[in-house]
């Protein structure tokens, strides 16, 4: 049986699949990831992305943070791709129990997925750091330099987990529970190098861990079935 036939069989036979993904799930929508050759880490900025996207940088260099963030992280004209749509369909069919994502782009929900654990938050939620008023992503995009609250004048911050910040407890618990109870775990489009998120796949104890990633990852040896190819193209063929 070919690899792709094995994947089809695994999906056909399960009604408890969990998907764990990263930036590679959205590259086919036109959002660059961090670590591919054309990813954000291989472009030239005054500071490396981990530095700009850190809590201390947000506090101390807010204008520069927002210049980068609006330019590189706030992609509001993109659409879900085949991978997002295939996963939403699997959920509708009652086969997929949850999407756990490191992405902050909201594309899984836009494709129709309902149970989505956003480990690193979302660009679509933004709150005033003082009065906690909510703002959408367009408010941030349209602001000049630093977005300020129209109620109290304080700085507005994206509900995105920056480096040095901790993940939200309920999201982590939901994600860990889903992974721990999953019959099949499909891991895709992630370099599996950003912790604690990457460590979560170790909660899976089954024998159907499917890994789909263009490049090799440090956890390739954990996979029961592995594809080094495009996640959108592959899921489009299988689902
Ligand atoms: P990463 O470290 O950039 O790794 C992405 C991986 O995906 C690489 O190993 C690529 O080989 C692989 N890849 C790229 N395109 C495809 C594809 N079409 N099919 C299969 N594999 C592909 O990204 P991670 O998610 O592992 O790192 C975690 C960071 C990146 C999180 O904190 C995210 O918030 C952050 N990020 C998110 C977005 C987004 O929301 N779309 C974009 C860029 C970065």
Boltz pocket constraint, residues with backbone or C-beta under 6 A from the ligand:
constraints:
  - pocket:
      binder: B
      contacts: [[A, 21], [A, 22], [A, 23], [A, 24], [A, 25], [A, 26], [A, 27], [A, 28], [A, 31], [A, 32], [A, 33], [A, 34], [A, 35], [A, 36], [A, 39], [A, 102], [A, 103], [A, 104], [A, 105], [A, 120], [A, 188], [A, 189], [A, 190], [A, 191], [A, 192], [A, 193], [A, 194], [A, 212], [A, 213], [A, 214], [A, 215], [A, 216], [A, 229], [A, 230], [A, 231], [A, 232]]
      max_distance: 6.0
